[in-house]
Amino acid sequence: MDYIKSQTDEGEINLFYKEQGNGQPVVFIHGWPLHHDMWKFQMEELSQHNFRCIAYDRRGFGQSDKPKTGYDYDTLAADLNALITQLNLTNVILVGFSMGGGEVVRYLTNHGSERISKIVLLSSIAPFLLKTVDNPEGVPESALNELAANIKKDRASFFKEFFKNFYGADQGLDVSQPVLDWTYEMAMEANLNATIESINTWGKTDLRKEIQDIQVPALVIHGKKDSTVPIKATADQATKLLPSAEYIVYDNAAHGSYYNMMDNINKSIINFVHIEEMQNA
């Protein structure tokens, strides 16, 4: 198994990563509460198109170390920077799903874009998920607190139901029981404390000012049926705030679009990269 080390205020930790293919590096940042394996459909396809696909487990999740602290975006962005620098990656395409979109934004804020060529925000929480007076389409804080309480009370039972909504099964979208079981198993590999602490990070971090400073080309993809991360508070706002962004909305996609829209999303990412290459040729 492959690991890199990240040195933060909490000490040195090991982060698991997996890579596939050769070519321009694509770093995939998984969503909450999953791990690197959620990206297997994208890694298999993109690795056939001259991309070096790298997916890692966020601290506290999957096969990475599970420290008690460090689940804020500054620390998580430092972990991402450790991966990029230790693997000596350049001309990187960052792909962040859900919570991972926050890492993409904070990485660019804290570590710059020298090594980054493009970003993709897929079903991302960026720029701001929390409902406030100036963000009325967001998720109420009471809902986030209830989410944390339910996980603390009975995580297993909660996730058995949560992923039906995650994939849009409650809206008539097709998802098999084996896929639900696979996703559930990923979630249960995470540390309970990391799962709960991360809710405040992805649910309450305001990235609206930061996202306006991003200068690299961006692709924003979101499903209109995403009830986990509402599109109006996130993707709609992200495309307004990003200096330059391509925006793709799938009418029949929920939050787990990496699975139920995998062919479309894979093609969208590949086309986005190739279009930029042709423009820069």
MARKOL-174414 format. One record per residue (C-alpha): residue in one letter; x, y, z. Coordinates in steps of 0.2 Angstrom, whole numbers, plus 5000, padded with zeros to 4 digits. Layout:
N
NODE  code    px    py    pz
NODE     a     X     Y     Z
...
This chain:
281
NODE  code    px    py    pz
NODE     m  5000  5000  5000
NODE     d  5006  5018  4996
NODE     y  5007  5032  5009
NODE     i  5013  5049  5010
NODE     k  5017  5059  5026
NODE     s  5009  5075  5031
NODE     q  5017  5086  5045
NODE     t  5004  5097  5053
NODE     d  5002  5105  5070
NODE     e  4995  5089  5076
NODE     g  5010  5079  5072
NODE     e  5015  5068  5057
NODE     i  5001  5057  5050
NODE     n  5001  5044  5036
NODE     l  4989  5047  5021
NODE     f  4984  5032  5010
NODE     y  4983  5035  4991
NODE     k  4981  5025  4976
NODE     e  4986  5029  4958
NODE     q  4982  5022  4941
NODE     g  4988  5027  4923
NODE     n  5001  5039  4916
NODE     g  5001  5057  4910
NODE     q  4994  5073  4916
NODE     p  4990  5071  4935
NODE     v  4972  5071  4941
NODE     v  4970  5072  4960
NODE     f  4953  5066  4966
NODE     i  4947  5072  4983
NODE     h  4933  5062  4990
NODE     g  4917  5067  4998
NODE     w  4910  5065  5016
NODE     p  4910  5051  5023
NODE     l  4918  5041  5010
NODE     h  4936  5037  5004
NODE     h  4946  5035  4988
NODE     d  4936  5020  4981
NODE     m  4922  5031  4977
NODE     w  4932  5037  4962
NODE     k  4935  5020  4955
NODE     f  4924  5023  4940
NODE     q  4932  5040  4936
NODE     m  4950  5033  4938
NODE     e  4947  5018  4927
NODE     e  4940  5029  4913
NODE     l  4952  5043  4914
NODE     s  4968  5032  4916
NODE     q  4964  5026  4898
NODE     h  4965  5044  4891
NODE     n  4983  5048  4896
NODE     f  4979  5054  4914
NODE     r  4989  5049  4930
NODE     c  4974  5047  4942
NODE     i  4978  5049  4960
NODE     a  4965  5047  4974
NODE     y  4969  5048  4992
NODE     d  4960  5045  5009
NODE     r  4957  5061  5019
NODE     r  4963  5060  5037
NODE     g  4951  5051  5048
NODE     f  4944  5041  5033
NODE     g  4948  5025  5024
NODE     q  4965  5019  5026
NODE     s  4973  5035  5032
NODE     d  4978  5039  5050
NODE     k  4964  5044  5061
NODE     p  4970  5058  5073
NODE     k  4958  5066  5085
NODE     t  4960  5084  5077
NODE     g  4964  5092  5061
NODE     y  4947  5092  5052
NODE     d  4947  5110  5047
NODE     y  4950  5115  5029
NODE     d  4967  5123  5033
NODE     t  4974  5107  5039
NODE     l  4965  5097  5026
NODE     a  4972  5108  5013
NODE     a  4990  5106  5020
NODE     d  4987  5087  5019
NODE     l  4983  5089  5000
NODE     n  4998  5100  4998
NODE     a  5009  5086  5006
NODE     l  5002  5074  4993
NODE     i  5005  5086  4979
NODE     t  5023  5091  4984
NODE     q  5029  5074  4990
NODE     l  5023  5066  4973
NODE     n  5031  5081  4964
NODE     l  5015  5084  4954
NODE     t  5014  5098  4942
NODE     n  5001  5104  4929
NODE     v  4988  5096  4941
NODE     i  4969  5094  4938
NODE     l  4960  5095  4955
NODE     v  4943  5086  4956
NODE     g  4934  5089  4972
NODE     f  4917  5080  4976
NODE     s  4906  5088  4989
NODE     m  4916  5091  5005
NODE     g  4932  5089  4993
NODE     g  4927  5105  4984
NODE     g  4931  5115  5000
NODE     e  4948  5107  5000
NODE     v  4951  5113  4982
NODE     v  4946  5131  4986
NODE     r  4956  5132  5002
NODE     y  4971  5124  4994
NODE     l  4972  5137  4981
NODE     t  4970  5151  4994
NODE     n  4984  5144  5006
NODE     h  4996  5136  4993
NODE     g  4993  5145  4977
NODE     s  4990  5138  4959
NODE     e  5008  5136  4954
NODE     r  5006  5117  4953
NODE     i  4988  5118  4947
NODE     s  4981  5119  4929
NODE     k  4962  5117  4931
NODE     i  4949  5112  4944
NODE     v  4933  5103  4944
NODE     l  4920  5105  4957
NODE     l  4908  5091  4957
NODE     s  4892  5091  4968
NODE     s  4903  5103  4979
NODE     i  4898  5112  4995
NODE     a  4908  5127  4989
NODE     p  4906  5142  4991
NODE     f  4894  5141  5007
NODE     l  4881  5128  5012
NODE     l  4875  5135  5028
NODE     k  4859  5145  5028
NODE     t  4861  5163  5034
NODE     v  4853  5180  5031
NODE     d  4864  5183  5015
NODE     n  4863  5164  5010
NODE     p  4845  5160  5011
NODE     e  4845  5145  5000
NODE     g  4857  5136  5012
NODE     v  4855  5122  5024
NODE     p  4849  5127  5041
NODE     e  4861  5125  5056
NODE     s  4848  5115  5065
NODE     a  4848  5102  5051
NODE     l  4867  5100  5052
NODE     n  4866  5098  5071
NODE     e  4853  5085  5069
NODE     l  4864  5076  5057
NODE     a  4878  5075  5069
NODE     a  4867  5070  5083
NODE     n  4859  5056  5073
NODE     i  4876  5049  5068
NODE     k  4883  5050  5086
NODE     k  4867  5041  5092
NODE     d  4867  5027  5079
NODE     r  4879  5029  5064
NODE     a  4875  5012  5056
NODE     s  4856  5015  5056
NODE     f  4858  5033  5050
NODE     f  4869  5029  5035
NODE     k  4858  5014  5030
NODE     e  4844  5027  5025
NODE     f  4856  5042  5021
NODE     f  4863  5034  5005
NODE     k  4846  5032  4998
NODE     n  4844  5050  4997
NODE     f  4862  5053  4992
NODE     y  4859  5043  4976
NODE     g  4842  5050  4973
NODE     a  4833  5033  4976
NODE     d  4819  5043  4986
NODE     q  4817  5053  4970
NODE     g  4815  5038  4958
NODE     l  4833  5037  4952
NODE     d  4840  5020  4950
NODE     v  4853  5013  4962
NODE     s  4856  4995  4966
NODE     q  4857  4987  4984
NODE     p  4875  4982  4981
NODE     v  4880  5000  4977
NODE     l  4871  5006  4993
NODE     d  4880  4992  5003
NODE     w  4897  4997  4995
NODE     t  4894  5015  4999
NODE     y  4889  5011  5017
NODE     e  4904  5001  5020
NODE     m  4915  5015  5014
NODE     a  4906  5027  5027
NODE     m  4908  5014  5041
NODE     e  4927  5013  5038
NODE     a  4929  5032  5044
NODE     n  4933  5037  5062
NODE     l  4917  5042  5071
NODE     n  4925  5058  5078
NODE     a  4931  5063  5060
NODE     t  4914  5060  5053
NODE     i  4906  5071  5066
NODE     e  4919  5085  5066
NODE     s  4919  5086  5047
NODE     i  4901  5091  5047
NODE     n  4906  5108  5054
NODE     t  4919  5110  5041
NODE     w  4909  5106  5026
NODE     g  4893  5113  5033
NODE     k  4898  5130  5040
NODE     t  4914  5136  5031
NODE     d  4911  5152  5021
NODE     l  4922  5151  5005
NODE     r  4913  5165  4996
NODE     k  4927  5177  4996
NODE     e  4941  5165  4993
NODE     i  4932  5157  4977
NODE     q  4932  5174  4969
NODE     d  4951  5174  4969
NODE     i  4953  5158  4959
NODE     q  4961  5161  4943
NODE     v  4963  5144  4935
NODE     p  4950  5137  4923
NODE     a  4935  5129  4933
NODE     l  4922  5116  4928
NODE     v  4907  5116  4940
NODE     i  4895  5100  4939
NODE     h  4880  5098  4949
NODE     g  4863  5088  4949
NODE     k  4847  5097  4950
NODE     k  4840  5083  4961
NODE     d  4854  5085  4974
NODE     s  4844  5087  4990
NODE     t  4860  5083  5000
NODE     v  4870  5099  4994
NODE     p  4856  5111  4987
NODE     i  4862  5118  4970
NODE     k  4855  5135  4973
NODE     a  4867  5138  4988
NODE     t  4882  5130  4980
NODE     a  4885  5127  4962
NODE     d  4874  5141  4956
NODE     q  4883  5153  4967
NODE     a  4900  5146  4963
NODE     t  4898  5150  4945
NODE     k  4893  5167  4949
NODE     l  4908  5170  4960
NODE     l  4922  5161  4950
NODE     p  4930  5173  4938
NODE     s  4928  5160  4924
NODE     a  4919  5144  4925
NODE     e  4910  5131  4914
NODE     y  4894  5125  4922
NODE     i  4885  5109  4918
NODE     v  4869  5104  4927
NODE     y  4861  5087  4925
NODE     d  4843  5088  4927
NODE     n  4841  5069  4932
NODE     a  4856  5068  4945
NODE     a  4856  5068  4963
NODE     h  4871  5070  4975
NODE     g  4880  5054  4971
NODE     s  4881  5059  4952
NODE     y  4899  5051  4951
NODE     y  4890  5034  4950
NODE     n  4873  5037  4942
NODE     m  4880  5049  4929
NODE     m  4897  5042  4928
NODE     d  4898  5041  4909
NODE     n  4892  5059  4907
NODE     i  4904  5066  4921
NODE     n  4919  5056  4914
NODE     k  4916  5064  4897
NODE     s  4913  5081  4904
NODE     i  4930  5081  4913
NODE     i  4940  5074  4898
NODE     n  4931  5087  4886
NODE     f  4935  5101  4898
NODE     v  4953  5097  4899
NODE     h  4955  5094  4880
NODE     i  4946  5110  4876
NODE     e  4958  5120  4887
NODE     e  4972  5112  4879
NODE     m  4966  5116  4862
NODE     q  4963  5134  4867
NODE     n  4981  5135  4874
NODE     a  4989  5127  4859
